[in-house]
Amino acid sequence: MKFSVLGPAGTFADAAAKAYLATQPDSNVTFDYHPTFDQVYQAVSGDNIGLLPLENQLDGYVSATLQRLQTANVTEIGEITIPVDFGLVANVDQLSKISRIYVQFKTEGQCQKLLSKLPSVQIITTSSNMVSLEKFRSGEPGDAAIIPQSQLTEVSSALKLNNIADQFDNRTRFIIFKANPATAATLSKVALSTNQFKAPLFITPATNDRPGTLCEILGYFAKVGLNLVTLMSMPTKAKLGVYSFYVEVSGNRDQQEEIFATLKELASNYQVHLLGYYAV
């Protein structure tokens, strides 16, 4: 089985994939590294699985992942949350001498305290923390990069700063998915390995300009005691002002019947795009 993740080896996605596998029964897995979100997504087929970041504690949800999930024919089979921290490397001996810094697009939002001390530095956004490291290694005098803390010992540089994330207990949540579309008929038969479940989905109203639409949607879950743990609005891109709601619902094993009955009821009035039902 191939496990497609953001690469190369050493990324937080790589660490998350290995942490997830540590919770699973022994299996023969080959890691399949890709430099971009879209390449990871496109690489997953058949019985293979993929992993993408969904949410960071400091910088919120990853829009690049949510945008794909909004229309994706995939089934989320689990999630894993890992601690993340960053360090800075530079080929100059003082922060004031840095002229250019490479930083991954989500990492930038998690290291604002440091970056605010460098107002005149050119920030070059990258697709991966390891790409930031590669750019730094092949760069010019005055270059710097923000990279995973774990990689600092692998780099020779004039200046190193440890633990530069805005908050010490920073964490990122990743989702694990398969290529086959999620269906209520299939997922309603899943036997949970723990007592708790999570069900992610998109709900799209026929129109967003009617008062009380969101209240009505949330009421479906509230009336049967299902807990709403996430609520995000995303543009459908069909036209301005039309949005889908990304929600994550949680409950316990005894509520399996309720969640799928509720989804069926919702689907009679709204467009429901189910993404998964898995143990947490």
C-alpha positions as MATLAB code, in Angstrom:
seq = 'MKFSVLGPAGTFADAAAKAYLATQPDSNVTFDYHPTFDQVYQAVSGDNIGLLPLENQLDGYVSATLQRLQTANVTEIGEITIPVDFGLVANVDQLSKISRIYVQFKTEGQCQKLLSKLPSVQIITTSSNMVSLEKFRSGEPGDAAIIPQSQLTEVSSALKLNNIADQFDNRTRFIIFKANPATAATLSKVALSTNQFKAPLFITPATNDRPGTLCEILGYFAKVGLNLVTLMSMPTKAKLGVYSFYVEVSGNRDQQEEIFATLKELASNYQVHLLGYYAV';
ca = [
       0.000    0.000    0.000;
       1.243    3.485   -0.856;
       0.857    6.314    1.651;
       0.966    9.680   -0.143;
       2.157   12.639    1.943;
       3.743   16.034    1.523;
       7.466   15.517    1.176;
      10.324   15.070    1.121;
      10.980   13.032    4.237;
      11.289   15.172    7.348;
       8.151   17.265    6.925;
       5.510   17.441    9.631;
       3.240   15.524    7.242;
       5.849   12.761    7.169;
       5.951   12.717   10.992;
       2.136   12.685   11.152;
       1.910    9.776    8.710;
       4.359    7.741   10.797;
       2.499    8.620   13.999;
      -0.767    7.466   12.409;
       0.734    4.181   11.248;
       1.969    3.548   14.791;
      -1.696    3.378   15.873;
      -2.669    0.894   13.163;
      -2.214   -2.860   12.782;
       1.002   -3.872   11.062;
       0.846   -3.254    7.334;
       3.223   -3.088    4.389;
       3.404    0.626    3.572;
       5.537    2.490    1.057;
       5.767    6.245    1.536;
       4.957    8.266   -1.561;
       6.253   11.829   -1.202;
       4.966   14.789   -3.222;
       5.838   18.511   -3.059;
       2.298   19.949   -3.338;
      -1.182   19.444   -1.885;
      -2.672   18.736   -5.301;
      -0.074   16.103   -6.170;
      -0.744   14.296   -2.877;
      -4.472   14.386   -3.553;
      -4.119   13.202   -7.154;
      -1.746   10.378   -6.199;
      -4.266    8.567   -3.987;
      -6.115    5.807   -5.818;
      -7.347    2.248   -5.291;
      -6.551    0.943   -1.828;
      -3.807    3.520   -1.246;
      -4.197    6.284    1.308;
      -3.156    9.908    1.639;
      -2.616   12.492    4.361;
      -3.092   16.265    4.307;
      -3.004   18.942    7.030;
      -6.443   20.218    8.033;
      -6.080   22.507   11.040;
      -3.369   24.297   12.973;
      -3.816   25.453   16.535;
      -2.393   28.936   15.847;
      -3.258   29.572   12.208;
      -6.614   27.826   11.852;
      -7.933   25.670    9.021;
      -5.901   24.915    5.900;
      -7.921   26.311    3.016;
      -5.905   24.344    0.438;
      -7.200   21.126    2.010;
     -10.776   22.307    2.628;
     -11.123   23.508   -0.958;
     -10.303   20.030   -2.234;
     -12.569   18.287    0.265;
     -15.497   20.487   -0.752;
     -15.960   18.575   -4.014;
     -13.681   15.570   -3.482;
     -14.880   11.988   -3.917;
     -12.899   10.701   -0.952;
     -13.506    8.972    2.354;
     -11.731   10.207    5.448;
     -10.742    7.196    7.533;
      -9.029    8.891   10.446;
      -7.050   11.804   11.789;
      -3.873   12.406   13.742;
      -2.678   15.462   15.682;
       1.012   16.073   16.304;
       3.068   18.826   17.984;
       4.828   21.210   15.599;
       7.618   23.663   16.262;
      10.010   25.618   14.109;
      13.544   26.934   14.076;
      15.285   29.570   12.026;
      18.536   29.122   10.115;
      20.438   31.948    8.434;
      23.764   32.283    6.666;
      24.467   35.542    8.521;
      25.357   35.927   12.201;
      22.628   38.429   13.177;
      18.910   38.801   12.527;
      19.481   42.365   11.353;
      21.618   41.098    8.460;
      18.901   38.866    6.993;
      17.615   40.184    3.661;
      15.432   37.275    2.495;
      13.609   34.499    4.340;
      11.921   31.351    3.022;
       8.814   30.191    4.880;
       6.002   27.741    4.107;
       2.616   29.440    3.618;
       1.022   28.053    6.822;
       4.218   28.265    8.857;
       4.279   32.027    8.263;
       1.061   32.449   10.251;
       2.512   30.464   13.173;
       5.748   32.475   13.508;
       4.483   36.055   13.448;
       6.316   37.150   16.600;
       9.676   36.526   14.960;
       8.674   37.799   11.523;
       7.362   41.038   13.039;
      10.948   41.744   14.139;
      12.032   41.599   10.486;
       9.802   44.220    8.795;
      12.226   44.980    5.955;
      13.039   41.358    5.116;
      11.671   39.890    1.878;
       9.414   36.933    2.710;
       9.334   34.236    0.046;
       6.469   31.787    0.534;
       7.051   28.118   -0.241;
       4.817   25.053   -0.571;
       6.671   23.006    2.052;
       8.934   23.511    5.066;
      11.465   21.208    3.426;
      11.339   23.284    0.248;
      12.213   26.278    2.449;
      15.259   24.356    3.671;
      16.289   23.382    0.138;
      15.966   26.985   -1.053;
      18.104   28.152    1.872;
      20.823   25.601    1.195;
      21.125   26.707   -2.427;
      20.608   30.395   -1.649;
      22.620   33.572   -1.434;
      24.286   35.617    1.345;
      21.599   37.154    3.558;
      19.201   34.239    3.160;
      17.331   32.552    5.999;
      14.604   29.928    6.358;
      12.060   28.780    8.902;
      12.182   24.996    9.073;
      10.971   22.170   11.338;
      12.741   22.311   14.678;
      13.778   18.685   14.186;
      15.874   19.657   11.144;
      18.086   22.227   12.893;
      20.717   19.649   13.838;
      20.980   18.656   10.159;
      21.903   22.162    9.006;
      25.195   24.011    9.182;
      24.543   27.759    9.399;
      25.970   30.891   10.990;
      22.790   31.599   12.941;
      20.239   29.234   14.465;
      17.211   30.068   16.580;
      15.276   27.355   18.383;
      11.549   27.098   19.104;
      10.326   30.193   17.283;
       6.623   29.332   16.942;
       4.327   31.910   18.510;
       3.185   29.394   21.112;
       5.075   26.517   22.695;
       2.250   23.942   22.549;
       1.494   24.424   18.857;
      -0.190   21.429   17.171;
      -1.487   20.491   13.706;
      -4.282   18.052   12.856;
      -4.022   15.910    9.722;
      -6.668   13.823    7.962;
      -6.099   10.409    6.387;
      -8.233    9.582    3.356;
      -8.961    7.044    0.626;
      -9.970    7.743   -2.968;
     -13.413    6.103   -2.898;
     -16.394    8.435   -2.253;
     -17.964    8.385    1.205;
     -21.519    7.052    1.296;
     -23.898    6.800    4.226;
     -24.862    3.259    3.193;
     -21.267    2.061    3.541;
     -20.212    4.128    6.552;
     -23.309    3.270    8.586;
     -21.951   -0.299    8.765;
     -18.531    0.734   10.097;
     -17.657   -0.823   13.459;
     -15.911    1.799   15.567;
     -12.673    0.857   17.310;
     -13.336    3.367   20.101;
     -16.472    4.699   21.758;
     -16.274    8.100   20.043;
     -16.752    9.057   16.397;
     -16.343   12.077   14.183;
     -18.257   12.726   10.951;
     -17.031   15.549    8.650;
     -19.276   16.865    5.875;
     -20.256   19.850    3.746;
     -23.835   21.126    3.771;
     -24.968   23.474    1.008;
     -28.341   25.255    1.240;
     -30.361   25.893   -1.904;
     -30.132   29.593   -1.008;
     -28.158   31.501    1.615;
     -30.298   34.640    1.727;
     -33.119   33.282    3.890;
     -33.081   34.180    7.600;
     -32.542   31.227    9.937;
     -30.936   28.821    7.456;
     -27.888   28.097    9.596;
     -30.027   27.817   12.740;
     -32.185   25.217   11.006;
     -29.155   23.180    9.921;
     -27.656   23.151   13.403;
     -31.022   22.204   14.851;
     -30.915   18.821   13.097;
     -27.900   17.824   15.193;
     -28.977   19.505   18.424;
     -32.342   17.773   18.621;
     -30.709   14.300   18.744;
     -27.830   15.304   21.027;
     -25.033   15.211   18.456;
     -22.150   17.570   19.204;
     -21.018   20.095   16.586;
     -17.244   20.512   16.971;
     -16.486   22.491   13.801;
     -18.351   25.057   11.716;
     -16.771   26.830    8.746;
     -18.287   28.602    5.751;
     -16.715   28.153    2.328;
     -17.682   29.832   -0.954;
     -19.076   27.380   -3.485;
     -17.473   29.452   -6.268;
     -20.703   29.159   -8.267;
     -21.388   32.847   -7.705;
     -20.838   35.536   -5.092;
     -22.733   35.070   -1.838;
     -23.306   31.309   -2.159;
     -21.645   29.288    0.596;
     -21.305   25.739    1.893;
     -20.948   24.962    5.579;
     -18.149   22.628    6.587;
     -19.094   20.875    9.822;
     -17.640   18.129   11.974;
     -20.083   16.254   14.189;
     -19.044   14.038   17.083;
     -20.859   11.503   19.207;
     -20.528    8.107   20.806;
     -21.025    4.568   19.537;
     -24.631    4.480   20.784;
     -25.481    7.415   18.484;
     -24.496    5.691   15.239;
     -28.112    5.263   14.216;
     -28.902    8.898   15.042;
     -26.085   10.377   12.966;
     -27.061    8.541    9.787;
     -30.781    9.129   10.269;
     -29.984   12.826   10.735;
     -27.857   12.915    7.585;
     -30.684   11.317    5.615;
     -33.141   13.916    6.942;
     -30.719   16.729    6.127;
     -30.251   15.448    2.584;
     -33.979   15.842    1.921;
     -33.630   19.625    2.318;
     -29.970   20.424    1.636;
     -27.083   19.212   -0.484;
     -25.035   16.972    1.825;
     -21.498   15.962    0.901;
     -20.407   13.353    3.466;
     -16.656   12.934    3.880;
     -16.282   10.241    6.499;
     -17.238    8.527    9.744;
     -14.378    7.283   11.872;
     -13.291    6.560   15.433;
     -11.446    9.222   17.428;
];
